Amino acid sequence: MKEKESKKKDCLRYCYRRYEGALESAFGRLGCAINTSPVLIMISCIFVNCGFMVGLLRLVSENDVEVLYTPQDSQSSKDRAFLKSHFPDPTVQNFMQYQLPDFGRYADVIVMSKNRASMKSNVFFEELREIDNFIKRSVFITGNNKTLSFFKDVCAIQFGHCSVFGDVVLTDQFEQDFLSNNVTFPSYNGTFLTPVLASSDSKNGLLLSANGVKLRYYLRQKDTFSSQWEVDFLSKILEFKTNYTEFSYSTSESLGIELEKNTNGDILFFSLTFTIMLTYASFASASSLLECNNIANRILLGLAGVLAPILAIGSAIGFVSAIGIQFTSIVGVMPFLVIGNYYFLFNHLFNYYQMFYPSSQYVDRQMVLLHFLHKIMYEKQRSTVYLV
């Protein structure tokens, strides 16, 4: 039994050595080929990489929180896809909130009285209706035929009217009953008030006070204008000012938008960090600033060690962007992983090969070394992923 296991291990070792030897030989031959015309090959590689980087013009970021932070092909995602494919869009007619397979499309507004005082005032309800009218009449998008689409054109339809969760507080009847302490609580005219009113206080089944209201304006799910309306809502609601009340707002895309802003805000620091890395790599790898050997110059090696990952990763992202694959912010760590795991080890071993091999064999030996380093990087990154 032990002899069989030993023979099996010897066979696996033999296959592994043959496989590794073949790859190292292939990389060595590639290095020799590069060594014959280094300038032409370098220029060609730079042009090819720059050509692929043109695809960055089509770069689109994926900021959907569910797509980014939930397991791929999870059971919940499959169930949601099943509901969407087998049941009609609930927002087209006879809409009810519980029919949505997800959170849906919406715009939220929370209106609070200043200083968190009670909203038991005619002024509060006047400003509340002004905010509601602003959302319904001042937020709009322009279609291809220069037609204007307001909230009523993109809203979810419930019993023939636009669905606004909490709109019961916009009625004159609710205002009169609230000011006269005649609003039943927690249910009023068939509407549950607990998720609508902030800091509500009641006694003997009657609402005594509250200091804020939450309204949710539901939009149609599959209407392309709904997402555009959300964008216009976020831009125009900033223009609205109130005196007695203060309000906050959000949409179904707010979290994704904030993530995108955070990603875009890192571009400056990303560029600055790369500049520092490039400068440090150049000076840290320079054996002597007085040496002018352009073949074995460590400063050029430092530049190449930072610029090569930029070209490689930029061309890779450009290519996948050109074919329609979306970008996620976590991909931005690739340059740091590549440089951190690869460059300084490469620089150290470069010095070793420089001492023991003539300059005509530099490139082919470095290509063999490159294959070895890729193996190390792969195993290290795989173990890092497992630890995370």
Helices and strands as residue ranges (DSSP letters): H 2-36, H 38-53, G 54-58, H 65-69, H 75-86, G 97-99, E 105-113, G 114-116, H 122-138, E 141-142, E 148-149, H 151-154, E 157-158, E 161-162, E 164-165, G 167-170, H 172-179, E 187-188, E 191-192, E 197-198, E 201-203, E 206-209, E 212-219, H 224-236, G 237-239, E 245-251, H 254-265, H 267-284, H 298-322, G 329-333, H 334-338, I 339-343, H 344-356, G 359-361, H 362-387
